[in-house]
Amino acid sequence: MVPCIVQMGDIEMSEVPSDEEEIIGDIDENTSLRNEGVKKVKSSNWRTLCCKALIILIAVIIFLAILIRSWSDYGTYITKHVFPPAVHSMSVQCQSSSKDIFNAPTCTWNHTDTFLLRCDLDKPNKYLVDITARETADITWDHYLDIAFRENVSCTTLIIWSI
């Protein structure tokens, strides 16, 4: 700090000792006056900040695009091969009535030459039909799910898995 003497409205400066002259000589517009000789860090200008923000935004967009592309390529494969099979339909079909448990199909019994259970429902891409009398039945699924029993069956549980 520069010593000064005040006289009736005039400011008079006194001599500065030689060691303080060296410190004053090192001060410029980028020097902090609190910390002697320590340079202030220049703040970034707005163009630099905008460029950094733009580069980070582009990197995030590219990362998300890669993530979405990977999911579109491998997502179906992962869901089909990793996740367990799901129940597509579940019901109890009797010759006199039917009981809906989950997404039951519309079924009719035909007693002409065989005991045929014909059901109408959406066919899953890959399916597995599970019935109680499996060893005594032939199962086909073209437009309808046809289950032909070799002997008379009063009721059967019908579970269709989507695998």
C-alpha positions in Angstrom: 0.0 0.0 0.0 1.3 3.4 -0.9 1.7 5.8 2.1 0.2 9.2 1.7 -0.1 12.4 3.7 -3.3 14.5 3.5 -3.1 18.3 3.8 -6.1 20.6 3.4 -7.6 19.0 0.3 -4.3 18.1 -1.4 -2.9 14.6 -1.5 0.8 14.4 -1.2 2.6 11.2 -2.0 5.7 10.2 -0.2 8.7 8.2 -1.3 8.1 4.4 -1.8 10.8 2.1 -0.3 12.8 0.2 -3.0 11.4 -3.3 -2.1 7.9 -2.1 -2.7 8.9 -0.6 -6.1 9.7 -4.1 -7.3 6.3 -5.4 -6.4 4.5 -2.4 -8.0 6.6 -3.0 -11.1 5.2 -6.6 -11.4 1.6 -5.5 -11.2 -0.4 -5.3 -14.5 -4.1 -5.6 -15.4 -4.1 -9.4 -14.9 -2.5 -9.3 -11.4 -4.7 -9.6 -8.3 -3.9 -6.9 -5.8 -4.8 -9.2 -2.9 -2.2 -11.9 -3.7 0.9 -10.1 -4.6 2.5 -11.4 -7.8 -0.2 -14.0 -8.4 -1.7 -13.8 -11.9 -5.5 -13.9 -12.2 -7.0 -16.6 -14.4 -8.6 -15.1 -17.5 -12.2 -16.0 -17.8 -13.3 -17.8 -21.0 -15.1 -15.8 -23.6 -18.6 -16.7 -24.7 -17.4 -18.2 -28.0 -15.2 -20.8 -26.3 -18.1 -21.7 -23.9 -20.5 -22.0 -26.8 -18.1 -24.3 -28.7 -17.6 -26.5 -25.7 -21.3 -26.8 -25.2 -21.8 -27.6 -28.8 -19.2 -30.3 -28.8 -20.7 -31.9 -25.7 -24.2 -31.7 -27.2 -22.9 -33.4 -30.4 -21.2 -36.1 -28.4 -24.4 -36.8 -26.4 -26.5 -37.0 -29.6 -24.0 -39.4 -31.2 -24.0 -41.6 -28.1 -27.8 -41.7 -28.0 -27.9 -42.5 -31.7 -25.5 -45.4 -31.2 -27.5 -46.7 -28.3 -30.8 -46.6 -30.2 -29.2 -48.2 -33.2 -27.8 -51.0 -31.1 -31.2 -51.6 -29.5 -32.9 -51.7 -32.9 -30.4 -54.3 -34.1 -30.1 -56.5 -31.0 -33.2 -55.6 -29.0 -35.4 -58.2 -30.6 -32.8 -60.8 -30.4 -32.2 -60.1 -26.7 -35.9 -60.2 -25.9 -36.5 -63.4 -27.8 -33.5 -65.3 -26.5 -33.0 -63.9 -23.0 -36.5 -63.4 -21.6 -38.6 -66.4 -20.6 -41.6 -67.5 -22.6 -44.9 -65.7 -21.9 -48.4 -67.0 -21.6 -50.4 -65.9 -24.6 -53.7 -67.6 -23.6 -55.0 -69.7 -20.8 -58.5 -71.3 -20.4 -60.4 -74.4 -19.5 -62.4 -75.7 -22.4 -65.3 -78.1 -21.6 -67.8 -79.5 -24.0 -70.7 -77.8 -22.2 -68.9 -74.5 -21.2 -65.6 -72.8 -21.0 -63.8 -70.8 -18.3 -61.7 -67.8 -19.3 -58.5 -67.5 -17.2 -56.4 -65.2 -19.4 -57.1 -64.0 -23.0 -59.3 -67.1 -23.7 -59.9 -68.0 -27.3 -63.4 -68.6 -28.8 -63.7 -72.4 -29.1 -66.3 -74.8 -30.4 -66.5 -78.6 -30.1 -67.3 -80.7 -33.2 -68.4 -84.4 -32.7 -68.7 -85.6 -36.2 -66.1 -88.2 -36.8 -63.5 -87.1 -34.2 -63.6 -85.1 -31.1 -62.4 -81.8 -32.5 -61.8 -78.6 -30.5 -61.6 -75.6 -32.9 -60.4 -72.3 -31.4 -60.1 -68.9 -33.0 -57.5 -66.5 -31.7 -54.4 -64.6 -32.8 -51.5 -66.9 -33.6 -48.2 -66.0 -31.9 -45.1 -66.0 -34.1 -43.6 -69.0 -32.2 -46.0 -70.9 -30.0 -46.3 -73.9 -27.8 -49.8 -75.4 -27.1 -50.1 -77.2 -23.8 -53.2 -79.3 -23.1 -54.1 -81.9 -20.4 -54.7 -84.8 -22.8 -51.6 -84.1 -24.9 -50.7 -87.7 -25.7 -54.2 -88.4 -27.1 -54.5 -85.4 -29.4 -53.2 -84.0 -32.7 -52.7 -80.3 -32.9 -52.6 -78.2 -36.0 -52.8 -74.4 -36.4 -53.4 -72.9 -39.9 -56.2 -70.4 -39.7 -57.7 -71.9 -36.6 -56.2 -73.9 -33.8 -57.5 -77.5 -34.3 -57.1 -80.0 -31.6 -58.3 -83.5 -32.6 -58.7 -85.9 -29.7 -58.6 -89.7 -30.3 -61.1 -90.3 -27.5 -63.9 -88.4 -25.8 -62.6 -85.7 -23.5 -65.1 -83.8 -21.4 -62.7 -80.9 -20.4 -59.2 -79.8 -21.1 -57.0 -77.0 -20.0 -55.6 -75.0 -22.9 -52.4 -73.0 -22.3 -50.8 -71.3 -25.3 -47.2 -70.0 -24.7 -45.5 -67.4 -26.9 -41.8 -68.5 -27.1 
